[in-house]
Amino acid sequence: MNNTREKLLTVAFDEIYHHGYSATSVDKILKKANMNKGSMYHFFKSKKELALAVINEKVNAYIEDKYCVLLDYEENICDEMMQMIKKRDNFDFTSGCKLNNLMQELSPIDKDFKVALEIVYKKFENIFEKVLDKAIAKNEISHNDTKALSMYIVASIEGCIGTAKKSQDASCFATCISQLELFLNTLKK
């Protein structure tokens, strides 16, 4: 991938994550990236197109990098899954979840953003659905609707991160996510 394009995406992702789409200007992104407008418009026609690329490439990759490791678990799947979910070393609870922040800000205001974000969000849920299906196949848990359960798990993760963001306190995340763990333990065989 082109280094200039990648740098623009990385800086835009960071700026939008920390300040929101509406509060992030193209000029601010270009200044941080040490580039001129011509550099950006060579790759992206608009701020919106840049933000869509951030969603499709950066946010999507973030979800894949963080959660696809779950697909490799072969035993004690729910325990391993919970350990991975609880592990939030260096997580920025002040800024919250990269995906959820964008969902809340952009989905209601623009159909293109809504569609792009929903694709990433569905991928997030689908990862958990596959993990849960594997746990059932391995006779580790019992449940009759892994699609609904995966939605619940993702919603719980996002809610717990939101609770920690509200308090700007990682211990709030730990307390909140422990309730998801208690629930998942009830599904074990």
C-alpha positions in Angstrom: 0.0 0.0 0.0 1.1 3.5 -0.7 2.9 5.0 2.3 1.3 8.5 1.9 -2.2 6.9 1.7 -1.5 4.7 4.7 -0.2 7.7 6.7 -3.3 9.7 5.9 -5.5 6.8 7.0 -3.6 6.3 10.2 -3.7 9.9 11.2 -7.3 10.3 10.2 -8.2 7.2 12.2 -6.4 8.5 15.3 -7.9 12.0 15.0 -11.5 10.7 14.4 -11.1 8.3 17.3 -10.0 10.8 19.8 -12.0 13.8 18.6 -14.9 12.5 16.5 -15.6 12.9 12.8 -17.4 16.2 13.1 -14.7 17.9 15.2 -11.9 16.6 12.9 -11.1 18.8 10.0 -9.1 17.8 6.9 -6.7 20.6 7.7 -6.0 19.1 11.1 -5.4 15.7 9.6 -3.1 17.1 6.9 -1.2 19.2 9.5 -0.6 16.1 11.7 0.3 14.0 8.7 2.6 16.8 7.4 1.0 16.8 4.0 -0.8 19.2 1.7 -4.3 19.0 0.3 -3.1 17.7 -3.0 -1.7 14.6 -1.3 -5.1 13.8 0.3 -7.2 14.6 -2.8 -4.9 12.3 -4.8 -6.3 9.4 -2.8 -9.7 10.7 -1.4 -12.2 13.0 -3.0 -13.6 14.2 0.3 -13.4 14.0 4.1 -16.3 11.5 3.9 -14.4 9.3 1.5 -11.4 9.4 3.8 -13.6 8.5 6.8 -15.2 5.6 4.8 -11.7 4.3 4.0 -10.9 4.6 7.7 -14.0 2.5 8.6 -13.5 -0.1 5.8 -9.8 -0.5 6.3 -8.6 0.7 9.8 -11.6 -0.1 12.0 -12.3 -3.4 10.2 -8.6 -4.4 10.6 -8.8 -3.4 14.3 -11.7 -5.7 14.9 -10.1 -8.5 12.9 -6.7 -8.1 14.7 -8.3 -8.0 18.1 -10.9 -10.7 17.9 -10.1 -13.2 15.1 -7.6 -14.8 17.5 -10.7 -16.3 19.1 -11.2 -18.5 16.1 -8.0 -20.3 16.9 -9.2 -21.6 20.3 -9.8 -25.3 20.4 -10.7 -26.1 24.0 -11.9 -24.2 27.1 -13.2 -21.8 24.4 -15.5 -19.7 26.6 -12.8 -19.3 29.3 -10.2 -18.3 26.7 -12.7 -16.0 25.1 -13.4 -14.2 28.4 -9.7 -13.9 29.2 -9.2 -12.2 25.8 -12.2 -9.9 26.3 -11.1 -8.9 29.8 -7.6 -8.2 28.7 -7.5 -4.4 28.1 -3.9 -3.5 28.6 -3.3 0.0 27.5 -6.9 0.4 26.4 -8.0 4.1 26.2 -11.1 4.1 28.4 -11.2 7.9 28.1 -11.9 7.7 24.4 -13.8 4.4 24.4 -14.4 1.9 21.6 -13.3 2.9 18.1 -16.2 1.1 16.4 -18.9 2.1 18.8 -17.9 5.8 18.9 -18.2 5.9 15.1 -21.5 4.0 15.2 -23.0 6.5 17.6 -21.8 9.6 15.8 -22.2 8.6 12.2 -24.8 6.0 11.7 -27.8 8.3 12.3 -26.5 11.1 10.0 -25.4 9.3 6.8 -26.5 6.1 5.1 -23.1 5.4 3.6 -21.5 5.5 7.1 -24.3 3.4 8.5 -23.8 0.7 5.9 -20.0 0.6 6.3 -20.2 0.6 10.0 -22.8 -2.1 10.1 -20.7 -4.4 7.9 -17.8 -4.1 10.4 -20.2 -4.5 13.4 -21.7 -7.6 11.8 -18.2 -9.0 11.3 -17.6 -8.5 15.0 -20.8 -10.4 15.9 -20.0 -13.1 13.3 -16.6 -13.8 14.9 -18.4 -14.5 18.2 -21.0 -16.6 16.5 -18.4 -18.8 15.0 -16.6 -19.1 18.3 -19.8 -20.0 20.1 -20.7 -22.6 17.4 -17.3 -24.2 18.0 -17.9 -24.3 21.7 -21.2 -26.0 21.2 -19.7 -28.5 18.7 -17.0 -29.3 21.3 -19.8 -29.8 23.8 -18.5 -27.1 26.1 -21.7 -25.0 26.3 -25.3 -25.4 25.5 -27.3 -22.7 23.7 -29.9 -22.7 20.9 -29.3 -19.4 19.2 -25.6 -18.4 18.8 -26.5 -15.5 16.5 -28.6 -13.9 19.3 -26.0 -14.8 21.9 -23.2 -13.2 19.8 -25.2 -10.0 19.5 -25.6 -10.0 23.3 -21.9 -10.6 23.9 -20.9 -7.7 21.5 -23.5 -5.5 23.0 -22.2 -6.4 26.5 -18.6 -5.6 25.5 -19.6 -2.3 24.0 -21.8 -1.4 27.0 -19.0 -2.3 29.5 -16.6 -0.1 27.5 -19.1 2.7 27.5 -19.6 2.4 31.2 -15.8 2.6 31.8 -15.6 5.6 29.4 -18.4 7.3 31.3 -16.4 6.9 34.5 -13.0 7.0 32.8 -12.1 4.1 35.0 -10.9 0.6 33.8 -12.2 -1.0 37.0 -15.7 -0.2 35.8 -15.1 -2.3 32.7 -13.8 -5.2 34.8 -16.8 -5.1 37.1 -19.2 -4.8 34.3 -17.6 -7.5 32.1 -17.5 -9.9 35.1 -21.3 -10.1 34.8 -21.0 -11.3 31.2 -18.6 -13.9 32.4 -21.0 -15.1 35.1 -23.8 -15.4 32.5 -21.6 -17.4 30.1 -20.6 -19.7 32.9 -24.3 -20.7 33.2 -24.1 -22.1 29.7 -21.3 -24.5 30.4 -22.0 -28.2 30.4 
